[in-house]
Amino acid sequence: MKKEREQTLAGKVMRALRLLIRRNFSARGLYLRFLAGRITFVDGRENNARAIVLQIPGQTDPCYSPFNTGIAHKLRAEGYTVVRCDFSGQKINQMKRELTDHQVDAFCEQLIQRCQRLRRRHHQPLILVGKSLGGAIVTKALDRTGAAGCVVLGYPFHKEGSHWDRLRHLQHVRKPVFIIQGEDDRYGGKNLVAGLALSESINMVWIAQAEHGFKHHIPALKDALAGACQTILNGSNGLESEAE
């Protein structure tokens, strides 16, 4: 009887182990984890990093795209550890329809939870980097994340058919925000942004002749990003020194 119970227990353990492997490491399991926002890409050495950067992609541009990978590699070369991940439920090229307020709020809550996990795990300052829609989510949630500040790569200030207010929170954000924007960005060029009421904590960094995707201005974008992260980090270190 005892031997039968042991065999039954061993069988249950083996079945559970096979199910775990199938769910998490098979092709289908990896895809399901990707849709759940549970697959992350980490660039850089975590123990010696100057800061941890959480990188959030745009609406239809996954975190492992060439653009986002290039941004992560630039930051890694600058001494940061970069964590890249997509939002839960985000599918490649299947989020082209405009988001609702409910979806935006849900993404903000996801971001806050991820920041809390990163801050529990790492002692370094946390900096957020968001592209387009990712930048809108990052700025809306910033003051609740515990991050030192954020950098936005092309903010979608204006978009036809938008169903949620992407400007109101920009009047009240308190932590440092750097928005790197192309002067010819169709979602918010220099003339449009000049007429907006923005918080004093928002710093606009303009790249001449660049459009929303920075297609022909990637080196200038990367340099501006590195400078913005350094400024945020300097401010964070200053606050820590005052606290001591």
Secondary structure, 3 states (H helix, E strand, C coil): CHHHHHHHHHHHHHHHHHHHHHHHHCHHHHHHHHHCCCCEEEECCCCCCCCEEEEECCCCCCCCCHHHHHHHHHHHHCCCEEEEECCCCCCCCCCCCCCCHHHHHHHHHHHHHHHHHHHHHCCCCEEEEEECHHHHHHHHHHHHCCCCEEEEECCCCCCCCCCCCCCHHHHCCCCCEEEEEECCCCCCCHHHHHCCCCCCCEEEEEECCCCCCCCCCHHHHHHHHHHHHHHHHHHHHHHHHHHC
